[in-house]
Structures are given as structure tokens and as C-alpha cells.
Amino acid sequence: MQQTELQDCIEKIKTGGKNDIKTANKNIEQLWRGLERGTGERKMFLDIFISEFGNFENIKNESNKIAFISSLKYAFMGADEFDDCFETCKRFVLFCMCNSSGHIRQAMIYASEYLIMFLRLRASDSNNRENDEEDLAKNRNRFGKFIWDIEQMADHYNKKEYNKYKYVENLPPSIYKSLIRMQYDFIRNDYYEKIYQEYKNKKLSEFLPQLTFKYTKLGVDTIKEGFICSVCKKSKKRIGSSYMHNKKPKMICEDCAIDSYMNAYGYKTREVATARRRRLFDVGYLFQDMIVDRYLAENNISSIGKLSTDEMQNIFMLGKDMYNTFFDKGDKIELEEIADQEDIKKKLQAVLDGGNFDWEIFKENY
């Protein structure tokens, strides 16, 4: 396979008209059919497509973005063959499913079918019996995690007003509707649903260890003077959630918020639910700690105790803003699922290492 030939085809898909796109897709199909499973050339083919994921937002026309997504079926067909390729493709799928364009989301629903269709989930899907059980177990886990991530993301985009719709097809066009559609399409029969249910039951019983922090303090009272919880009606000091913009503002205590979270998602024990719920916040707190460390190091400050209250608050606010800017919901879901804190830090550090900080501008803007 000629590397430049595939790159030229992708470039035509990203910038060309209908005829260019049609010709490029035919050429890509021919290139794909000439590659044997598991070979270095096949890996190169996938890597070239994957390298374009970061350039997706630079494609000017929506029609070309849709054409690029459609061409991904060739890469998706072999994504399970090489370590990390499936996960990278999956992350790009979830990234596109958060796009504001319904046309782009719909194109990705169609294209991602190939990611699932060619994921070998049972022995009959493969003629190769060597290490078959190990490969099948790996792919079933990949499939389960994919659906789990879709569910988590759909919940993020769910809105209270959607509850009045009995059927998915009656929902208004939205990211939430697209994600639910994708989930239904992937769990297409009892066999697929069983695989996912087994994965989900395991996740609902899996305890995630508490992250530890250098600067963030957990367990402190939110409102020292206390408040009346809208659910249990008891006087509490720690807020679990609040709805202050409602016609009737509500403050819910931490204990009731955990109970609600456990019931909503079906976690098997309160301990597991508490640990899972903490991860929604704690990865961001860990990132804030890392920002503080960098600020202290680059400004030759010996400890956080040397900072003024305003300076410290501003750094934490910067960390919060950066976390929400650099990590989309899909990224956050991935980070929240990692058990080992050091593995989380490596991924966060990789993002921090990619940029420089002008602390003088920071001090002016915060």
C-alpha cells in the first residue's frame, strides 16, 4: 500500500466535491481489500486515518466532514486488530456524537456500525482458534465499555423535559436522542444485550478507590450554619446537590444525593455508589492540584501557604476552567473509569505538558 496514495484520497474527501469524494472512496476500498488482517500495512492504513482525527474540526464544509466520517468504515473494520486502535476510534465516535450538527451525528451512527459489526464477539465470528477465548473476552469487554460510555454520555445530555416522551422517535432532535439511538442500534439482539448486561452488572459492583489530594480538602462542611435537606427534611451541613434556579429552590444533603445516585443507576452497594459519584468531581480536583504544583514550581514559591487567599482561589478556578476546556465529556468518562490514580495523572500530565503558561497574563485575567 502506498502511504501517500491513501493520504491523497483522504485529502480529496476532506476538501473535494461529490465526484472527488466518490472516486477517493473507491480507491480507498481497493487499498483496503488488498491488505491482509494483522499486517503492518493494515496497521499503517489505520494509523493514517487515526492521525486525521485531530484535524477533523479544521475541515471547512459540513458535507466534507460527513464524507470523512463515512470513509471511516474502512478503518473501523480493522480497529479490533491492534492495541489501542479500537479505543482511539471509539473516542472519536463519542467526540462526533457530541457535535451540534444532527447530520454529523447521524453519519457517525451509520459509520460506527462497522466498528461493532467487525468486533468479533463469538467464536463463530472467527476462523482463527489460536488465543480465541482471550481475544473474544477482550472484545466483549470493549463492546460493553463502549455501550457503558454511551449510556454515561447520554445521561449527561439528558434533560428533565425529555421524560414526557414515551418513545425515542418522538424525542426532539438532540445529542441525547442520537446517543440513545446509537445504543439501541448497537444492542441489536438478545446476544448483544446479554454481553452488555454482564459487563454492566460487573461495573455496578466495582469499587473505585478514593483519589488522594495535596491541596483539595474533602469532607468539609459546605454550609457551617446548616440547612434543611429538601428530601430527608433533616438539618445538614454538607450539600450533595442543589437546584437554586427552580421556582422552589432545593438543597439536598450529601447522604440523600448518594442514595438518589445509587437508585438511579442501580449500583449494588452504597459504598460503590459513593465511590463512583465521587469520581465525577475528584478527577477535576486532581487536575487542579497539578495546576497548583506547576504554578508553585514555575514561580519559585515554596508552598501553597505562601499564596494569598485570592491567588489560591484564582489558581483553583484556572484549573477548573482548563479541565472543562481541554477534556470533553467523553474524555472525563474515560478518566473517571481508571482505577489507578497514577494512570490518571499520566493522562492529565500529557495534556499539561503540551502547553506553556504565561502567569503574568493569568494574574491580570483572574
C-alpha positions as CSV (number, residue, x, y, z in Angstrom):
1,M,0.0,0.0,0.0
2,Q,1.3,3.4,-0.9
3,Q,1.0,5.7,2.1
4,T,0.8,8.9,0.0
5,E,-1.9,7.4,-2.1
6,L,-4.2,6.9,0.9
7,Q,-3.3,10.4,2.3
8,D,-4.2,11.9,-1.1
9,C,-7.6,10.1,-1.1
10,I,-8.4,11.4,2.4
11,E,-7.4,14.9,1.4
12,K,-9.8,14.8,-1.5
13,I,-12.6,13.6,0.8
14,K,-11.8,16.5,3.2
15,T,-11.8,19.2,0.5
16,G,-13.2,17.9,-2.7
17,G,-16.7,17.9,-4.4
18,K,-19.0,14.9,-4.8
19,N,-17.1,13.4,-7.8
20,D,-13.8,13.7,-6.0
21,I,-15.2,12.1,-2.9
22,K,-16.8,9.2,-4.8
23,T,-13.5,8.5,-6.7
24,A,-11.5,8.7,-3.5
25,N,-13.8,6.2,-1.7
26,K,-13.5,3.7,-4.5
27,N,-9.7,4.0,-4.3
28,I,-9.7,3.6,-0.5
29,E,-11.9,0.5,-0.8
30,Q,-9.4,-1.0,-3.3
31,L,-6.5,-0.3,-1.0
32,W,-8.3,-1.9,1.9
33,R,-9.2,-5.0,0.0
34,G,-5.5,-5.5,-0.8
35,L,-4.4,-5.7,2.9
36,E,-4.2,-8.8,5.0
37,R,-5.5,-8.9,8.5
38,G,-3.0,-8.1,11.3
39,T,-0.2,-7.0,8.9
40,G,2.0,-3.9,9.3
41,E,0.4,-2.4,6.1
42,R,-3.0,-2.8,7.6
43,K,-1.8,-1.1,10.8
44,M,-0.4,1.8,8.7
45,F,-3.8,2.1,7.0
46,L,-5.5,2.6,10.4
47,D,-2.8,4.9,11.7
48,I,-3.2,7.3,8.7
49,F,-6.9,7.5,9.3
50,I,-6.5,7.9,13.1
51,S,-3.9,10.7,12.6
52,E,-6.7,12.7,10.9
53,F,-9.0,12.7,13.9
54,G,-7.2,15.7,15.4
55,N,-7.8,17.6,12.1
56,F,-11.5,17.0,11.9
57,E,-12.6,20.4,13.2
58,N,-10.4,22.0,10.5
59,I,-12.5,20.6,7.7
60,K,-14.4,23.6,6.5
61,N,-17.5,22.2,4.9
62,E,-20.0,20.0,6.8
63,S,-20.5,17.9,3.7
64,N,-16.8,17.1,3.7
65,K,-16.9,16.3,7.4
66,I,-19.8,13.9,6.8
67,A,-17.8,12.3,3.8
68,F,-14.8,11.8,6.1
69,I,-16.9,10.1,8.7
70,S,-18.4,7.8,6.1
71,S,-15.0,6.8,4.8
72,L,-14.0,5.7,8.3
73,K,-15.9,2.4,7.8
74,Y,-12.7,1.0,6.2
75,A,-10.6,1.9,9.3
76,F,-13.4,0.7,11.7
77,M,-13.4,-2.7,10.1
78,G,-10.0,-3.5,11.4
79,A,-9.9,-1.5,14.7
80,D,-10.0,-4.5,16.9
81,E,-6.8,-6.0,15.4
82,F,-4.3,-3.7,17.1
83,D,-3.9,-2.5,20.7
84,D,-5.4,1.0,21.3
85,C,-6.9,1.4,17.8
86,F,-10.4,0.4,18.9
87,E,-10.3,2.7,21.9
88,T,-9.0,5.6,19.8
89,C,-11.7,5.1,17.2
90,K,-14.3,4.8,19.9
91,R,-13.2,8.1,21.5
92,F,-13.6,9.8,18.1
93,V,-17.1,8.3,17.7
94,L,-18.1,9.8,21.0
95,F,-16.5,13.1,20.2
96,C,-18.6,13.4,17.0
97,M,-21.7,12.3,18.8
98,C,-21.5,15.5,20.8
99,N,-21.4,17.6,17.7
100,S,-24.2,20.2,17.5
101,S,-25.0,19.0,13.9
102,G,-27.6,16.3,13.7
103,H,-26.2,15.4,10.2
104,I,-22.8,14.7,11.6
105,R,-24.2,12.6,14.5
106,Q,-26.3,10.6,12.1
107,A,-23.4,10.0,9.8
108,M,-21.4,8.7,12.8
109,I,-24.2,6.4,13.8
110,Y,-24.1,4.7,10.4
111,A,-20.3,4.6,10.3
112,S,-19.8,3.2,13.8
113,E,-21.9,0.2,12.9
114,Y,-18.8,-1.1,11.2
115,L,-16.8,-0.7,14.4
116,I,-19.3,-3.1,16.1
117,M,-20.0,-5.3,13.2
118,F,-16.4,-6.3,12.8
119,L,-15.7,-6.7,16.5
120,R,-15.5,-10.5,17.0
121,L,-17.8,-11.3,19.9
122,R,-18.4,-15.0,19.5
123,A,-16.3,-18.0,18.3
124,S,-18.3,-18.2,15.0
125,D,-17.0,-14.8,14.0
126,S,-13.5,-16.1,13.6
127,N,-11.7,-18.9,11.8
128,N,-8.6,-18.4,13.9
129,R,-8.9,-20.6,17.1
130,E,-5.5,-19.6,18.5
131,N,-6.0,-17.5,21.6
132,D,-9.6,-17.3,20.6
133,E,-11.1,-17.2,24.1
134,E,-8.7,-14.5,25.2
135,D,-9.5,-12.3,22.1
136,L,-13.2,-12.9,22.5
137,A,-13.1,-11.9,26.1
138,K,-11.2,-8.7,25.2
139,N,-13.7,-7.8,22.5
140,R,-16.7,-8.4,24.7
141,N,-15.1,-6.1,27.3
142,R,-14.5,-3.5,24.6
143,F,-18.1,-3.8,23.5
144,G,-19.5,-3.5,27.0
145,K,-17.4,-0.5,27.8
146,F,-18.5,1.2,24.6
147,I,-22.2,0.9,25.5
148,W,-21.4,1.9,29.1
149,D,-19.7,5.1,27.9
150,I,-22.6,5.9,25.5
151,E,-25.0,5.5,28.5
152,Q,-22.9,7.8,30.7
153,M,-22.7,10.4,28.0
154,A,-26.4,10.2,27.2
155,D,-27.2,10.8,30.9
156,H,-25.0,13.9,30.8
157,Y,-27.1,15.3,27.9
158,N,-30.5,14.2,29.3
159,K,-33.0,16.9,30.3
160,K,-36.0,16.8,32.5
161,E,-38.3,17.8,29.7
162,Y,-37.4,14.6,27.8
163,N,-39.2,12.5,30.4
164,K,-42.6,13.3,28.8
165,Y,-41.7,11.3,25.6
166,K,-42.6,7.7,25.7
167,Y,-40.8,6.7,22.6
168,V,-37.3,7.6,21.4
169,E,-38.5,8.5,17.9
170,N,-40.8,11.2,19.4
171,L,-37.9,13.0,21.2
172,P,-36.8,16.3,19.7
173,P,-33.6,16.3,17.7
174,S,-30.7,16.4,20.2
175,I,-27.4,14.9,21.2
176,Y,-29.3,12.8,23.8
177,K,-31.6,11.3,21.2
178,S,-28.7,10.5,18.9
179,L,-26.9,8.7,21.7
180,I,-30.0,6.7,22.7
181,R,-30.5,5.8,19.0
182,M,-26.9,4.6,18.8
183,Q,-27.2,2.5,21.9
184,Y,-30.4,0.8,20.6
185,D,-28.7,0.1,17.3
186,F,-25.7,-1.5,19.0
187,I,-27.7,-3.8,21.3
188,R,-29.5,-5.2,18.3
189,N,-30.4,-8.6,19.7
190,D,-30.5,-10.7,22.8
191,Y,-26.9,-11.9,22.4
192,Y,-25.5,-8.3,22.3
193,E,-27.8,-7.3,25.1
194,K,-26.6,-10.2,27.3
195,I,-23.0,-9.3,26.7
196,Y,-23.6,-5.7,27.8
197,Q,-25.7,-6.7,30.8
198,E,-22.9,-8.9,32.1
199,Y,-20.5,-6.0,31.7
200,K,-22.9,-3.6,33.3
201,N,-23.6,-5.8,36.3
202,K,-19.8,-6.1,36.9
203,K,-19.4,-2.3,36.7
204,L,-22.2,-1.7,39.1
205,S,-20.4,-3.8,41.7
206,E,-16.9,-2.5,41.0
207,F,-15.4,-0.2,43.7
208,L,-13.2,2.6,42.6
209,P,-10.5,3.7,45.2
210,Q,-10.7,7.2,46.6
211,L,-8.2,9.6,45.0
212,T,-5.9,11.5,47.3
213,F,-5.1,15.2,47.0
214,K,-2.3,17.6,48.2
215,Y,-4.4,20.7,48.4
216,T,-8.1,19.8,48.0
217,K,-9.9,19.0,51.2
218,L,-12.7,16.5,51.2
219,G,-15.3,16.0,53.8
220,V,-15.5,19.6,54.9
221,D,-18.9,21.2,55.7
222,T,-20.4,23.1,52.8
223,I,-22.6,25.3,55.0
224,K,-21.4,25.5,58.5
225,E,-24.6,27.1,59.9
226,G,-26.6,24.2,58.4
227,F,-29.6,23.9,56.1
228,I,-32.8,21.7,55.9
229,C,-32.5,19.0,53.3
230,S,-35.3,19.1,50.8
231,V,-35.5,15.2,50.8
232,C,-35.0,13.9,54.3
233,K,-36.1,17.2,55.9
234,K,-33.2,17.0,58.4
235,S,-30.7,19.7,59.4
236,K,-27.5,19.0,57.5
237,K,-24.2,20.8,56.8
238,R,-22.9,19.2,53.6
239,I,-24.7,19.9,50.3
240,G,-24.8,17.0,47.8
241,S,-26.7,18.8,45.1
242,S,-28.8,22.0,44.8
243,Y,-31.4,23.4,42.4
244,M,-31.3,27.1,43.2
245,H,-32.8,28.3,39.9
246,N,-36.0,26.3,40.3
247,K,-39.2,28.1,41.2
248,K,-38.9,26.3,44.5
249,P,-35.1,26.3,45.3
250,K,-33.9,23.0,46.7
251,M,-30.8,21.9,48.7
252,I,-30.2,18.2,49.0
253,C,-27.8,16.8,51.6
254,E,-24.8,14.6,50.6
255,D,-26.4,11.4,52.1
256,C,-29.6,11.9,50.1
257,A,-27.7,12.7,46.9
258,I,-25.8,9.4,47.2
259,D,-29.0,7.5,47.8
260,S,-30.6,9.1,44.7
261,Y,-27.5,8.3,42.6
262,M,-27.4,4.7,43.8
263,N,-31.1,4.2,42.9
264,A,-30.9,6.0,39.6
265,Y,-28.0,3.9,38.3
266,G,-28.6,0.6,40.1
267,Y,-25.3,0.3,41.9
268,K,-25.1,-2.8,44.0
269,T,-23.9,-1.2,47.3
270,R,-23.9,2.2,48.8
271,E,-20.1,2.0,49.1
272,V,-19.8,1.5,45.3
273,A,-22.3,4.3,44.6
274,T,-20.4,6.7,46.9
275,A,-17.1,5.9,45.2
276,R,-18.5,6.2,41.7
277,R,-20.2,9.5,42.5
278,R,-17.0,11.0,44.0
279,R,-15.2,10.3,40.7
280,L,-17.5,12.8,38.9
281,F,-15.7,15.5,40.9
282,D,-12.4,14.1,42.0
283,V,-10.6,13.8,38.7
284,G,-11.1,17.6,38.2
285,Y,-9.8,18.2,41.7
286,L,-6.7,16.1,40.9
287,F,-6.1,18.3,37.8
288,Q,-6.5,21.4,39.9
289,D,-3.8,20.1,42.3
290,M,-1.5,19.6,39.4
291,I,-2.0,23.1,38.2
292,V,-1.2,24.4,41.7
293,D,2.1,22.3,41.7
294,R,3.1,23.8,38.4
295,Y,2.3,27.4,39.5
296,L,4.4,27.0,42.6
297,A,7.3,25.4,40.7
298,E,7.4,28.0,37.9
299,N,7.1,30.9,40.2
300,N,9.7,29.6,42.7
301,I,7.1,29.5,45.6
302,S,8.0,27.0,48.3
303,S,4.4,26.1,49.4
304,I,0.8,26.9,48.9
305,G,0.8,28.5,52.3
306,K,2.8,31.4,50.7
307,L,-0.2,32.3,48.4
308,S,-2.8,34.9,49.2
309,T,-6.4,33.7,49.5
310,D,-7.3,35.4,46.2
311,E,-4.3,34.0,44.4
312,M,-5.1,30.5,45.6
313,Q,-8.8,30.8,44.6
314,N,-7.8,32.1,41.2
315,I,-5.4,29.1,40.6
316,F,-8.2,26.7,41.5
317,M,-10.6,28.5,39.2
318,L,-8.0,28.3,36.4
319,G,-7.7,24.6,37.0
320,K,-11.4,24.1,36.8
321,D,-11.7,26.2,33.6
322,M,-8.8,24.3,31.9
323,Y,-10.2,20.9,32.9
324,N,-13.6,21.8,31.2
325,T,-11.8,23.2,28.2
326,F,-9.3,20.5,27.5
327,F,-11.4,17.5,28.3
328,D,-14.8,16.9,26.7
329,K,-17.4,14.6,28.4
330,G,-16.0,11.6,26.6
331,D,-12.5,12.3,28.0
332,K,-13.9,12.7,31.5
333,I,-15.8,9.5,31.4
334,E,-12.6,7.7,30.4
335,L,-10.6,9.3,33.2
336,E,-13.3,8.6,35.8
337,E,-13.2,4.9,34.9
338,I,-9.5,4.5,35.5
339,A,-8.9,2.8,38.9
340,D,-5.2,3.7,39.5
341,Q,-4.5,7.3,40.4
342,E,-1.1,7.3,38.8
343,D,-2.5,6.2,35.5
344,I,-5.0,9.1,35.7
345,K,-2.2,11.5,36.4
346,K,-0.2,10.4,33.4
347,K,-3.1,11.2,31.1
348,L,-3.6,14.6,32.8
349,Q,0.1,15.4,32.7
350,A,0.3,14.6,29.0
351,V,-2.2,17.5,28.4
352,L,-0.4,19.8,30.8
353,D,3.0,19.1,29.1
354,G,1.5,20.2,25.8
355,G,1.3,23.9,26.7
356,N,3.1,26.8,28.4
357,F,1.7,29.2,30.9
358,D,2.0,33.0,30.9
359,W,1.5,33.5,34.6
360,E,1.6,37.3,34.2
361,I,-1.4,37.3,31.9
362,F,-3.1,34.8,34.3
363,K,-2.6,37.2,37.2
364,E,-4.2,40.0,35.2
365,N,-7.2,38.0,34.0
366,Y,-8.1,36.2,37.2
